[in-house]
Amino acid sequence: MPERSSDRLSALLQRFELRSQLVLGGVLQHELAIQPQAGTSHLHLVRRGPVRLSGPQRQRLRLSVPSVVFMPRPQAHRVAALSAEGAELVTATIHFGAGDENPLLHSLPALLCVPTAQLPGLALTQDLLFAEALASRCGHAAVLDRLVEVLLIQLLRHAMAERLVDAGVMAGLSDARLAKTLSALHAEPARRWTLEAMASVAGMSRARFAAHFAQTVGALPGDYLTGWRLGLARRLLRRGMAVKQVAAEVGYASSGAFGRVFQQRVGSSPRDWQRAVGPSPA
């Protein structure tokens, strides 16, 4: 049985504890201004418009049909209703890892826009979202936040199935063979990975796998693995985990070996970096 596209995302998303928070749900009469915050993405679901989305440097996008817009990296922007009746939309912030942790954030374009008619299965999520947004029932905020997370996963599934992103980890996850290896790397970063082991998971020869991986993902397999491990390491260090424990969690035989790679890639020792950034919530 072929691997489902949702499974390709699971190991990656589970590492970053996807969280969302509603900004607006209902009718927008005028304009909504969004200010960027570190580590924050934004999702807009427009059920009725038209609306205009304005970004930096006079970038403008007019949405005349129901659409989902995802902006994975922090950027100031505005959403304005263009009719006297206003626009019906849900806007939410998304948190799933800092930019130096999650390779998904690097592989996505600055703005991903998909008409809702192209997203199979979205109708139920959309109806539930707006029904909940316009009500004041017990657990209202928690239900809305979970539904926004479902919406984002549906959008990412669609982007992979339709190959809307042609570089980075999203492109790799869209490739049936590379997805097997990437999913394994994401799920088991501490495993003793060799090029031969990675190629074996993909069912390819070492040379063919290395070339195909580099062409599709834009990085050599070993470099991608190192980047993934160090992204996880930074997340764990932010949470206050001891350097020795972090080293073991992300696949290094000793804290010394981990420290050398960290110093080379990040520019400081793990302990110095941890002291500099300070603690953050889990």
Protein Blocks (a to p, Z undefined) as FASTA:
>chain_A
ZZdfklmmmmmmmmnopadddfbgcjdfkbccddddehiacddddfbdcdddddehhiac
ddfbdcddddfbgcddddddfbfnbpadddddddebjfklmmmlmmpcfbdcddfklmgh
klmmmmmmmmmmmpccehklmmmmmmmmmmmmmmmmmmmmnopafghjklmmmpmklmmm
mmmmmmmmmbccdfklmmmmnopafklmmmmmmmmnopafklmmmmmmmmmmmmmmmnop
afklmmmmnopabfklmmmmmmmmnopafklmmmmnopadZZ
